Amino acid sequence: MNYGKKHVNVYRTYATPLTGLREIPESDFTGKPNTLLGMEVRAQVEGEEFLPSFRDGDNSKVVATDSMKNFILHHAGDYDGATVEGFLHYVGSEFLDTYDQMEAVRMSADELQFDERPVPDGEGGFEPSELVFRVSDNESAFGEYYLKREDGDVVIEDQRSGVTGIELVKVKDNSFVGYVQDEYTTLPERENRTLYIGLDIFWTYDDPEAALGEDPEEYVPAEQVRDIAQVVFDEKDVNSIQDLVYQIGLRVLERFPQLAEVNFESRNQTWLGVRKDDLEGDAKVLREPPRPTGFQRFSMDHSDLEGGAE
Ligand SMILES: O=c1[nH]c(=O)c2[nH]c(=O)[nH]c2[nH]1
């Protein structure tokens, strides 16, 4: 039994900058000013005291989901941290502290991304505008905290971070060969395909408090995980999306020993070849694939590193 509010879009300007992150070789992301922090938040609350609202039509303990929306918006003004996860933990804890009838809350959010835009710096170069941002529909950070009240204190039951909606195309140096050939097989083996993947990556920490970002050295930013995915895709000549996802997972675990687990959900959006043989070199003409869509899901932890890390 639970209820809540989703699609609570909240925009906070001049939030605390995210700084002090650990640098990794695959990424030039070292922090962000958080001049404009956008989130699409979801709040889900649980508690035995909500049973009468379902069973008897008794709303005396019901916090209206409209009020939850207002609560989330209000607290965005008081949040003094720098991460999506930190905000979720803060608002979730405030819910539990404010409403006794809430026994647990599951707070999650997708970051609404805004890109920096270069403007002339007055010395012949460019610098990021401090005022103007581009609305982005690229990949975005995801965060989730599941919090409970235990003996009057808020405790973390579960935590998850992620980056969702990554879409990458590699024009060549991908194969898909060696799969089962039987009476159902019509797909030709391809030594060199143009591979287009959709990818969501999720991770958990050994210490779920590390996701708050209060110790930036221990925080894993979505931007760095995204960058690892594209670098590994660039570097590796893979034989399938399965192979690619595994290689990305190894690199993520290698770079971030503070993580407990990495999860992948990938989609095959590979275009179909229309012209190739009469074009020069590696040139091709391609088109969108029809439905249905292939997908892969995979979880990894540090025990996977023992076999294969480079
Ligand atoms: O990377 C891939 N993995 C598969 O399992 C698969 N199956 C398929 O038809 N194409 C692909 N590509």
The ligand as an SDF file (V2000), in Angstrom:
LIG
                    3D

 12 13  0  0  0  0  0  0  0  0999 V2000
   24.4010   -6.9220  -29.8330 O   0  0  0  0  0  0  0  0  0  0  0  0
   23.4780   -7.6880  -30.1460 C   0  0  0  0  0  0  0  0  0  0  0  0
   23.0920   -8.6650  -29.2780 N   0  0  0  0  0  0  0  0  0  0  0  0
   22.0810   -9.5560  -29.5490 C   0  0  0  0  0  0  0  0  0  0  0  0
   21.7580  -10.4460  -28.7180 O   0  0  0  0  0  0  0  0  0  0  0  0
   21.4340   -9.4070  -30.7870 C   0  0  0  0  0  0  0  0  0  0  0  0
   20.4240  -10.0960  -31.3960 N   0  0  0  0  0  0  0  0  0  0  0  0
   20.2080   -9.5270  -32.6000 C   0  0  0  0  0  0  0  0  0  0  0  0
   19.3160   -9.8610  -33.4150 O   0  0  0  0  0  0  0  0  0  0  0  0
   21.0740   -8.4800  -32.7950 N   0  0  0  0  0  0  0  0  0  0  0  0
   21.8570   -8.4010  -31.6910 C   0  0  0  0  0  0  0  0  0  0  0  0
   22.8570   -7.5500  -31.3500 N   0  0  0  0  0  0  0  0  0  0  0  0
  1  2  2  0
  2  3  1  0
  2 12  1  0
  3  4  1  0
  4  5  2  0
  4  6  1  0
  6  7  1  0
  6 11  2  0
  7  8  1  0
  8  9  2  0
  8 10  1  0
 10 11  1  0
 11 12  1  0
M  END
$$$$
